[in-house]
Amino acid sequence: MSTPSDQPLNIVAVSGGLNTPSKTESLVQNILNELSVATQINVHFIKLSEIGPLLGGAIYRNQLPQRVQDDLAAIESADALIVGTPVYRASFTGLFKHLFDFVEQTALVDVPVLLAASGGSDRHALVLEHQLRPLFSFFQAQTLPIGVYATDKDFTPEYTVKSEELKQRITLAVARALPILEWAPAKGHRAQVIKDKTQQANQQLGINKQIEQDDVLPSAAVPDLDAAENRLHAKTQKASVA
Ligand SMILES: Cc1cc2nc3c(=O)[nH]c(=O)nc-3n(C[C@H](O)[C@H](O)[C@H](O)COP(=O)(O)O)c2cc1C
């Protein structure tokens, strides 16, 4: 099992929710809280409910206000992303996509991304697989195997998470993510290799040439799920075994 790094992980969270309060923001915050139980994190939380109006009118990146440019820079230099969106018309919100349309297309290569969504109906749970995963596959990001989907009935009227199933799903997603996220401190090295290779590719082959990824990231060990879960809820685990 990989050992936790001394360095906190730089996590960038993005919520595509447009309302305040927002179930999606609450869901993403719960995932962040769970992650912080197990490992040290610095969090930059980008909320479309806050920046949506600043973003909507821009077509080119240089038209964006500094705040959104800073958010994009944070996304592009994150160790890992936690992204959530409400389901709107069977997909992510338009402004969520608009934000990621500005992200430099090689900046997220190999970056772990935990996918989350909230919808009004269980029937749209596959939005994680059919909408979010392909978007981050385009970026060649490392989408994490377990995503988290919530519906309105998982929340109290104050939008705190009330359902035990959702809490367990968050724990499972974070436990599965941990061994992969803890490779993220290699990001500084990885980012430099990618930058060099991108520059080479751009100089020699034109901007659309696929960059080589050999040797960029050592292959991860098979995650030890029991050990990771034990780091999140050690007492519960021991009690249930006893
Ligand atoms: C314009 C709009 C479109 C929506 N479309 C869907 C949909 O296609 N499928 C679904 O399950 N829920 C849909 N919903 C419900 C929201 O996804 C759901 O209430 C979500 O939890 C809201 O998240 P928020 O509290 O972060 O805004 C839609 C809501 C709105 C406002």
The ligand as an ORCA input file, in Angstrom:
! r2SCAN-3c Opt
* xyz 0 1
  C     -33.447     23.016    -15.797
  C     -33.472     21.756    -14.974
  C     -33.362     20.543    -15.612
  C     -33.368     19.352    -14.874
  N     -33.258     18.162    -15.552
  C     -33.205     17.001    -14.845
  C     -33.029     15.765    -15.523
  O     -32.935     15.703    -16.737
  N     -32.972     14.621    -14.770
  C     -33.054     14.650    -13.391
  O     -32.969     13.584    -12.762
  N     -33.220     15.827    -12.724
  C     -33.294     16.997    -13.417
  N     -33.443     18.188    -12.752
  C     -33.463     18.180    -11.257
  C     -32.099     18.522    -10.662
  O     -31.061     17.814    -11.286
  C     -32.027     18.184     -9.169
  O     -33.057     18.800     -8.448
  C     -30.664     18.569     -8.605
  O     -30.457     17.881     -7.389
  C     -30.540     20.065     -8.346
  O     -29.263     20.338     -7.808
  P     -28.902     21.705     -7.048
  O     -29.671     21.697     -5.745
  O     -27.445     21.630     -6.865
  O     -29.336     22.837     -7.940
  C     -33.475     19.386    -13.467
  C     -33.588     20.639    -12.827
  C     -33.588     21.794    -13.564
  C     -33.699     23.131    -12.843
*
